[in-house]
Amino acid sequence: MSEDASRLSYGRRNGDLAEFWVSGWPARHAEFIGVILSSLLLIYVISLLQRELSPESTFSLTRYKATVLICVVLAGLGHYLLSVVSNVVRLRPSPLSSPLSGYWARLSDTSDVIVRLVLFVVTTWVYSAYSSFKPELSTIQPFYLDPILIEWDRALHFGHDPWRLVHALMPGKAWASFLSQCYWIWFFVVWGFHCAFCFSSLAPRWRAQAALAFVLCWLVNGNIVALLLSSAGPCYYDFFFGGNGYYAELFQSLQSHHQILLSEGSHSGLLSIVLQEKLLTGYIENSELLGPGISAMPSMHVSMAALVAISLSAIKRTWALLAWLFLVVIQIGSVYLGWHYALDGYLSIMTTSLLWWVSGCLVRRFSRGFSVRPKSHRLGL
């Protein structure tokens, strides 16, 4: 082949490749490719931090295989049932089969299916990365902030402990049981949100921003900020800070509600009390539990509830209103049940709002990176 023919072939090949990147499936999924790569980078950074700061610990990305499968199945069934109910209410034809037709139609776009599955797998690894690092936080940086948070909580609430204020406003075992159940329902809300940004037909830009914010919240709020602001929370204050009984009245009240609920036939009583005891046992015995480790500041329950509320505000006002109400309930419950100081939740809302904004900026940047056509490939260059 002559030199001119070789240069011509080279130019065509590179021109085709450039055209593929700006008009093929990478361009159509640019936001998600950026989110996936950013997530992998952040997971890698967290693994390096853990390896550097706690060399004897084990970093794993496969902690929750069974949980993930169960949650995906439940989310899929839930979406199908909601679609059927919606079709029935709106008197649409074939209410049972039309959702299945929609699912099948989406499978025809192979690149879209692959990107969604990769996004789901990578964002699922975030749970494992977060849970791998979380038990090491107190070893790397022992709890120190709790006494300061108690003083700041009192100062911010006009000299009152926040838990006393919410217990005065919401007295009795019924409120305690309601808030404890909402704390449990939170897991389903978070998994539903996770499946929504991975598999729904909502706006791609929103889904990408929600996915990246989700990753940042778990790994930045849940690991990095938690490491810098190491605290145990009211439920473990006596165990880690000398047992002065500062929260004795709070937990006597909660234990009383717990025992009454059990005597009335409740299967688990006040579930938060049971989980708090199991987490402490897991900490002492260094055993593997679902959601291992102890850390209060910032509150990931509040952070995730805030992320759902903030993100839904951009697309679904009715759902957003419910999400904001749920956020208020989770914030109150975190204090009422002794999991967190009020400041844990306040900081979580602020940092989550910031991470949502940062995610939006990055996603727009990812999109623009594929929107500009490359310079033409001139032969001879």
TAPE-V658904 format. One record per backbone hydrogen bond with DSSP energy under -1.0 kcal/mol. NH is the residue of the N-H (numbers start at 0). CO is the residue of the C=O. Records with the same first field share a line. If there is no record, write none. Layout:
NH->CO / CO
This chain:
5->1
6->2
7->3
8->4
9->5
10->6
11->7
12->8
13->9
14->10
15->11
16->12
17->13
18->14
19->15
20->16
21->17
22->18
23->19
27->23
28->24
29->26
32->28
33->29
34->30
35->31
36->32
37->33
38->34
39->35
40->36
41->37
42->38
43->39
44->40
45->41
46->42
47->43
48->44
49->45
50->46
51->47
52->48
53->49
56->53
67->63
68->64
69->65
70->66
71->67
72->68
73->69
74->70
75->71
76->72
77->73
78->74
79->75
80->76
81->77
82->78
83->79
84->80
85->81
86->82
87->83
88->84
89->85
90->87
91->86
97->93
100->96
101->97
102->98
103->99
104->100
105->101
106->102
107->104
108->105
109->107
112->108
113->109
114->110
115->111
116->112
117->113
118->114
119->115
120->116
121->117
122->118
123->119
124->120
126->123
127->123
128->124
129->125
130->126
131->127
132->128
133->129
135->132
136->133
139->135
140->136
143->229
144->229
148->144
149->145
150->146
151->147
152->148
153->149
154->150
155->151
156->152
157->154
158->153
159->156
164->160
165->161
166->162
167->163
168->164
169->165
175->171
176->172
177->173
178->174
179->175
180->176
181->177
182->178
183->179
184->180
185->181
186->183
188->184
189->185
190->186
191->187
192->188
193->189
194->190
195->191
196->192
197->193
198->194
199->195
206->202
207->203
208->204
209->205
210->206
211->207
212->208
213->209
214->210
215->211
216->212
217->213
218->214
219->215
220->215
221->216
223->218
224->219
225->220
226->222
227->223
228->224
234->337
235->232
236->233
239->235
240->236
242->237
247->244
250->246
251->247
252->248
253->249
254->250
255->251
256->252
257->253
258->254
259->255
260->256
261->257
262->258
263->259
264->261
265->260
270->268
272->269
273->269
274->270
275->271
276->272
277->273
278->274
279->275
280->276
281->277
282->278
283->279
284->280
286->281
295->230
298->343
302->298
303->299
304->300
305->301
306->302
307->303
308->304
309->305
310->306
311->307
312->308
313->310
314->311
315->311
319->315
320->316
321->317
322->318
323->319
324->320
325->321
326->322
327->323
328->324
329->325
330->326
331->327
332->328
333->329
334->330
335->331
336->332
337->334
339->333
345->341
346->342
347->343
348->344
349->345
350->346
351->347
352->348
353->349
354->350
355->351
356->352
357->353
358->354
359->355
360->356
361->357
362->358
363->359
364->360
365->361
366->362
367->363
368->364
369->366
377->375
380->377
